[in-house]
Amino acid sequence: MFKNYIKTAYRSLYKNKGFTAINILGLALGLATCLLIVFYVVDELSYDRYNTKADRIYRVNEDLKLGDNQVQYAVAMPPLAKTLKAEYPYVEDATRIKPAGTTHVKKGNSNIVENKVGFVDASIFNVFTLPMISGDPKTALLEPNTVVITESTAKKYFNTTAALGKTIIFNDKENFKVTGVIKDVPKNSHFNFDFFVSLESFPDSRSNEWLRSNYNTYVLLKDAKDHTKLAASFPAFLQKFSGAQMQSELGMNIAQFEKGGSYFRLNLTALTDIHLNSNLTGELGPNSTKEYVYIFSAIAIFILLIACVNFMNLSTARSSNRAREVGVRKVLGSSRKNLIFQFLAESILITFIATIIAVIAASVLLPAFNQISGKDIILTTQSLKWLVPALLLIVLVIGSLAGSYPAFFLSAFQPIAVLKGKLSAGFKGGGLRSFLVVFQFFVSILLIVGTLVIYNQLNFIQTKNLGYNRNQVLIVQNSGELNQQAGVFKQELAQLPGVKSATMTGFLPTNGWRNTRIYFKDASYDQKKSLFPQSWEVDADYIPTMDMKLAAGRNFSKEMQTDSSAIIINEAAAKFLGFADPVGKTVYQSLGGDRKGNTPNVKECHIVGVVKDFHFNSLRQKIEPIVLTYGQNAGALAIRVGSADIQSLMSQIKAKWNSLSPGVQINYSFMDQDFDLSYRSEQRIGKIFVIFTSLAIIIACLGLFGLAAYAAEQRTKEIGIRKVLGANVTWIVTMLSKDFIKLVCIAIVTASPIAWFVMNKWLQDFAYRITIQWWVIAAAAVGSLLIAFITISFQSVKAAIANPVNSLRSE
C-alpha cells in the first residue's frame, strides 16, 4: 500500500512539473537557510563546551565603584587564584591567564608577528581540556622560560609536532624551551592562544597586591553547586585579604569604603556563559550576545514557516484542478483515510526531495557563509550524529504539517458536488490562504526594516565625528621593539616629505590598551569627589597627530619642564569634576603604596588643557572621563601621512625601520581599518541580514508567483469574456493584482509598528544611535509592494495578453 502511495504521488507530481518545481525550490531554499542558521546558532551555543569539566569552571570577575565611577572587570587580583584554592576545600583548582599582546617569534632570520601568546599558570591543564600530544601537563609550565605550543604552531616553526626541547625566541632576545605540544585550541573557545608561556617567567605573577586587577582568573569547583557558596563567601574573603592594603593605601577599611557609596566586589561567571553573556573590561577576546542567537533562531523559524506556507497555499489553490480526481476516487471506493495518506505521501515526498537539495546546497554554501559570518563551521561525524536524525524528523514533521491542510481539505470534498461542478474555485474565498500570504509578507517586511536600520546604524558609525581623525593615520604596532631607538625612528619619520606629524604612545582610540588611575578633586581626598578615569601617557605631538581639538587651555609642551606634572582632561572629566573653568586647577593622583601619616600617597597634577570629547570606546558606550599625562610611551607609533603615494612612503618607512632594527619585521596597520575591526560583528550581522532577507523575499515571491498563476488559470474564461467586451490589458492586470496587493497592504500595516519596536530595542544597545525615520518604514512598504506587484504582474500580463479565442473555444 505504501509503495502504491509513493508511486501515485510521484506520477501526480511529475504530471504537474511547474507546481512541483516551485514547491521543491521554495522548501529547499527555506531548509537550506534554516540549516545554515542552525549551524550558526549551534556554534554560538557550543562555546567552551569542549571542556570536559565545563559545568564546574567559573571565571572570577571584579566590580569596582568609586564615588560615581563604576567599572566591571573580567580580570582579578594577582594572588586571588592560589588563595582561593588554599582557603576553600571545594575549590579543586584555580588558574590564571594574561595575554602577552603582540609578540615577535623568530623563525630563521626573520621575526613573525604573533598575537595569540598568553602567560598562564601550570594548573591551566588541570582546569581546561587541552589534550597534550607530547610532554607532561603536570610539569610542563612549572619552570620559568618554558612554553607549550599548539600542534599547528609546532608545524609552523619546526615542520613537525616533535618539538619537545626545542627553543623559541621571543622579541629577538628571550629564549623559551618547548616543554609540551597540545592539540589546537578549538575555535569555539573564548580564548585562542597558540603559545602558552609559563607565568613563572613573569615576575608580576608573584605579586601580593589585592587592589590591582590584571589576570583572568578561573576556578574549578569539585561540585558545580558550590558556586553559590563561593560567591556568598566573597565579602568576608575580601575583608580578610584586601582590607589591610585598602587601609594602608586609602586610609579606610572596606566598611568605610562602602559607607561612602563605593564598593569593591567579586562575582562569578560560568565558563559556558562567557561568550554570549559577558562583555566586561578585560575580556580575552570579542564576545557575541545572546540577542543575536534569539534573532537568528526566530529568522530560521520564520523562513521555514514561509516555505511551508508556500506549500500549503499552492496545494489548496490548485484544489479545483484535483477536485474531480478526488470525486472520481471516492466514487470508485477510496476512503477519506486513503486520500489523506495519498496527499500526505505527496507532501512528504516533496519535502524529502527538497531536504536532499537543501543539504547539498547548505554544504556547498557553508564555506561562503563561514567567510561572511567569521565562523569556522565544518560538518564532522559528530555533527552528522544529530543532523541526520534531525533531518529525518524535519521530513516527517514538515511534510505532515505542510501537507496536512491540503490533505484534509481535498479529501473532504463531496463527490456529488464536485462532479456537478458546484465546488467554488478561485483565489477568492480562500481565507486561510489570504492569512498565510499576509504572514509571509509580514515576516518579509520585518526583515527589510531590520536590514535598513542595521545598515543605517553602521553608516552612522562610519561617518560620525569621533572627535579625532582616523583617516590617513599609519600605526606601527611594534615600535617598542626598537627600544632606545624608538625616539630616533620617530624623529627620522617626521622628516619625510609625506609625513605631517608623528606621536609615540601605545594609548590610541582604536586599540585595547587601557590604564586607570584614581584622582581626587581636592586635598580632602574624599572618595565622593574622586575620579577613576582612564589615564593615557602621551607626548606633545599626540593631539595634533590625532587631529583632536582643544576646548580650553593649551597642549603639552616640550619646552616646559613643569609639564611633567601637567594633565589634559576631556570635557566629560571636566563635567564630572564640576569645574566651570578647569584650566589651572589642581587635582591629586593616588599613587598607591603606604600612606604618609594621615595623607594618602598622592601626586599633585595641574590641569593645563581640556580636549574636546572623543570616542575611545565602542559607540555602544557613552564617552567617559579620560586624563592625558605627559610622558614617553613606546607602545606604538602613530604617523599622520599626507602623501598620495602611500606605497612609496611605506617603502621609505620600512627602509628606516630596517636600518634601525634589521631582521625584525615591522608590524603596521591603518587606524581606519582598526576602527572598522571594532564593529566587525555588526558588519557581519548586517551582511547576514541582507542575505536572509533576500532569501525570505524570494521564497515568499515563489509562493505568490504560484498563487498568481493559479488565480489567473482559474479565471481564464472570465478574462476572455472581459477582453471580448473591451477590457484592456491594464484593467485586467489591475483586476488580477488588487486582491494580492490588499493582502500585502495588510501585512505592511501590521508589521510596521512591530518592526519599529523591535529595531528600536536593538538600537538601545548603542549610546550613540540613529533615530528610525519614517522613510525607513515607507521604503520597506514600497519595496514590498513593488516586489509583490512585479511577481504578480508576470502572470497577470501573460493572462491579459492571451488570445480570448483559445480560452472561449470550448464554450
Secondary structure, 3 states (H helix, E strand, C coil): CHHHHHHHHHHHHHHCHHHHHHHHHHHHHHHHHHHHHHHHHHHHHCCCCCCCCHHHEEEEEEEEEECCEEEEECCECCCHHHHHHHHCCCEEEEEEEEECCCEEEEECCEEEEECCEEEECCCHHHHCCCCEEEECCCCCCCCCCEEEEEHHHHHHHHCCCCCCCCEEEECCCEEEEEEEEECCCCCCCCCCCCEEEEHHHCHHHHCCCCCCCCEEEEEEECCHHHHHHHHHHHHHHHHHHHHHHHHHHHCCCHHHHHHCCCEEEEEEEEHHHHHHHCCCECCCCCCCCHHHHHHHHHHHHHHHHHHHHHHHHHHHHCHHHHHHHHHHHHHCCCCHHHHHHHHHHHHHHHHHHHHHHHHHHHHHHHHHHHHHHCCCCCCCHHHHHHHHHHHHHHHHHHHHHHHHHHHHHHHCCCHHHHHCCCCCCCCCCCHHHHHHHHHHHHHHHHHHHHHHHHHHHHHHHHHCCCCCCCCCEEEECCHHHHHHHHHHHHHHHHCCCCEEEEEECCCCCCCCCCCECCEECCCCCCHHHEECCEEEEECCCHHHHHCCCEEEECCCCCCCHHHHHEEEEEHHHHHHHCCCCCCCCEEEEECCCCCECCECCEEEEEEEEEECCCCCCCCCCCCCCEEEEECCCCCCEEEEECCCCHHHHHHHHHHHHHHHCCCCCCCEEEHHHHHHHHCHHHHHHHHHHHHHHHHHHHHHHHHHHHHHHHHHHHCHHHHHHHHHCCCCHHHHHHHHHHHHHHHHHHHHHHHHHHHHHHHHHHHCCCCCCCCCCHHHHHHHHHHHHHHHHHHHHHHHHHHHCCCHHHHHCCC
